[in-house]
């Protein structure tokens, strides 16, 4: 079953996840659009969930740096590209809402 539908997402990313994220962290930029290439593990995992992903598939994502009061800077990845509609502060707030749900369910 192909589940490819447009879905909005926002997620935290490790600051050393890959070379693109490492370069972003070293830069002075706070908000960029990058393309990620899926790993073999990601392709297999997504196929099991009904998504059609190939090694040539590029995933365009927006990456933003978010300063936290307690843990320095984190990177959020999302497909919410409109910077005027979704400011960095808005995204930090949205991710904060998600975090509360995540901790309740122990995810």
N, C-alpha and C positions, 0 to 999 in steps of 0.2 A: 504494500500500500504506500503510495506516495503522499507524504504529509506536507509537501512544500507549499506553505501559505505564508503570506506576509505576517510576521509577528515581531512586535517590538521587544527589545531586550536591553538590559543593563546589567553588567556583571563586573566584579572586581578581577583584576589581573595581577599576577606577581610582577614586581618591578624588574625582574630579571628573566621574564618568560621567554623572550627570544631577542634576536639582534635589533629588530625594529623597535621593540619596547625599551630595550637598553639605550638605544640612540635617542629615543624620545625623552627618557629620564635625564640624559646628559644635556639635552638641549634646554634652551630657555623658554621654549614653547609650552603652552599650557593646554592646548586644544589642537589636535591634528586628525586628519583622516589618513588611514594607512590600509594596506592590503595584506592580509594574512594568508599563508598557504597551509592547508591542513596536513597534519601528520598522519602516518599510516594508522595509528591508534584512533585518531579522531574520525577518519574515514570509516573505519570498521564500526565504531560506536554509533555514528550517525546512520550508517546503512541499517543497523539493527533496529533503529527507530523509524525507518521508513524514508529517510532523506537520501537524495541522489547527490553524492559528493564524489568528485574525482580528484586525482592528484593535481590536475590542472585548474581546479576550482580555486578562485581567489575570493576571499571574504573581505569586503570593504567594511571597515568599522571606524567609528570615531573614538579616539582615545583622549581622555582628559586627565589632568593631574588634579587631585583633590588633597588639600592640606587638612590633616586631622589634628585635633587637639592633643590626642594621646599617642598616636603612632606615626608621626611624620607624614609622609606623602604616599598616597596610593594612586593607582591607575585604574580608571573605570573604562570599560569598553562597552559600546552600544551601537545601535543602528538608528539613533535619534540624531539626525544630521543637522537640523535647523538650529543654528547657534543663537538666533534671536528668540526662538520659542523655548529652547532648552539651554539655559545658561549653565555655567559650571556650578553655581550655587543651587540651581534647580535640580541638577543631576545628583549633587551631593545629598540633597534632601530626599529625592526619590530613592536613592540607594539606601539611605538611612531607614526609610519605611520598609524596604525589603529586608534589611538586616534584622529588624524586630521579628518578622515572620520566620526568618531563617533560624534564629536562635530559639524560638518557641518550639519548632519542629525538630531541632537538633540537626539541621542539614549542614 
